[in-house]
Amino acid sequence: MLTHFTRASRTASALDNLVAILREGVIRANRRMIRGTQPAVCLFDAPPSELRTLLERRNRRRYEPFGIAIDKRYAFKMGARPVIYLPWREAAEILAPAEHWRVVETQMDRTPPVDWTHEREWRVPGDLEFSPRVCAALVETWRDVDEIFERFDGRPPCAGVIPVAGMLERA
């Protein structure tokens, strides 16, 4: 599975944004932190142990524990590819401008280093449409599971709703 996490916006909570994604059946691409002109959807190929790091409270401006887990084979079929971790100048020299959306700048010679490789990021150029059978909703708590079921009259448009709070606790 690849995961996409949402966060609160000026007008909606992270849970509201997750509900909107489920209702529309699409994760909208954007250009936030994307090089080049091609908007993309960002996904993570991180195991549960790494999700703990991604979703720590200090990262809440970037991610909240509300999102979608999508079958990796489906995402690949839809154009998802692992990002390329490189210094930007090197990437600009070897990649065509149409591929710049795939680059995550890495600067290992800085102090501290700029290193996002722990995210194991994948990206999809443009919007990512999905059907309920290829995704599961990820929420923080069991209370949020109930909220998702209530908002969809007991039938959320996904294969399941999974609370991630237990995965985020330190052993």
Backbone hydrogen bonds, N-H to C=O, Kabsch-Sander energy under -0.5 kcal/mol:
donor,donor_aa,acceptor,acceptor_aa,energy
2,L,70,I,-2.9
3,T,44,F,-2.4
4,H,68,I,-2.6
6,T,66,F,-3.3
9,S,12,A,-2.9
17,N,13,S,-2.3
18,L,14,A,-2.1
19,V,15,L,-2.5
20,A,16,D,-2.2
21,I,17,N,-2.0
22,L,18,L,-2.5
23,R,19,V,-2.7
24,E,20,A,-2.3
25,G,21,I,-2.1
26,V,21,I,-1.1
27,I,128,L,-2.6
28,R,26,V,-0.6
30,N,40,A,-2.0
34,I,31,R,-2.2
35,R,100,H,-0.5
40,A,30,N,-2.5
41,V,124,V,-2.3
43,L,122,W,-3.0
44,F,3,T,-2.5
45,D,119,E,-0.7
45,D,120,R,-2.1
50,E,47,P,-1.5
51,L,47,P,-1.7
52,R,48,P,-1.3
53,T,49,S,-0.5
54,L,50,E,-2.2
55,L,51,L,-2.5
56,E,53,T,-1.1
59,N,56,E,-2.3
60,R,57,R,-1.8
62,R,59,N,-2.3
63,Y,59,N,-2.4
64,E,6,T,-1.9
66,F,64,E,-2.4
67,G,138,L,-2.6
68,I,4,H,-2.5
69,A,136,A,-2.8
70,I,2,L,-3.4
70,I,68,I,-0.5
71,D,134,V,-2.4
75,A,71,D,-2.5
76,F,72,K,-2.6
77,K,73,R,-2.2
78,M,74,Y,-1.6
79,G,76,F,-1.8
80,A,75,A,-2.8
81,R,123,R,-2.4
83,V,121,E,-2.5
84,I,102,R,-3.1
85,Y,83,V,-0.6
86,L,84,I,-0.8
86,L,104,V,-1.3
91,A,87,P,-2.3
92,A,88,W,-2.8
93,E,89,R,-1.4
94,I,90,E,-1.6
95,L,91,A,-2.4
99,E,96,A,-2.6
100,H,97,P,-1.4
102,R,99,E,-2.0
103,V,100,H,-1.7
104,V,84,I,-2.3
105,E,103,V,-0.5
106,T,86,L,-1.5
107,Q,114,V,-2.3
110,R,107,Q,-1.0
114,V,107,Q,-2.2
115,D,113,P,-0.9
119,E,116,W,-2.2
120,R,117,T,-1.4
122,W,43,L,-2.5
123,R,81,R,-2.6
124,V,41,V,-2.0
126,G,39,P,-2.6
128,L,27,I,-2.6
129,E,127,D,-0.6
130,F,25,G,-2.4
134,V,131,S,-1.8
135,C,132,P,-1.2
136,A,69,A,-2.1
137,A,160,G,-2.8
138,L,67,G,-3.4
139,V,162,I,-2.5
145,V,141,T,-1.4
146,D,142,W,-2.1
147,E,143,R,-2.0
148,I,144,D,-2.5
149,F,145,V,-2.2
150,E,146,D,-2.5
151,R,147,E,-2.5
152,F,148,I,-1.2
153,D,150,E,-1.6
154,G,149,F,-4.0
155,R,152,F,-2.3
158,C,156,P,-2.3
159,A,132,P,-0.9
159,A,135,C,-3.1
162,I,137,A,-3.0
164,V,139,V,-3.1
165,A,140,E,-1.9
167,M,164,V,-0.8
168,L,164,V,-1.1
168,L,165,A,-0.8
169,E,165,A,-0.7
169,E,166,G,-0.6
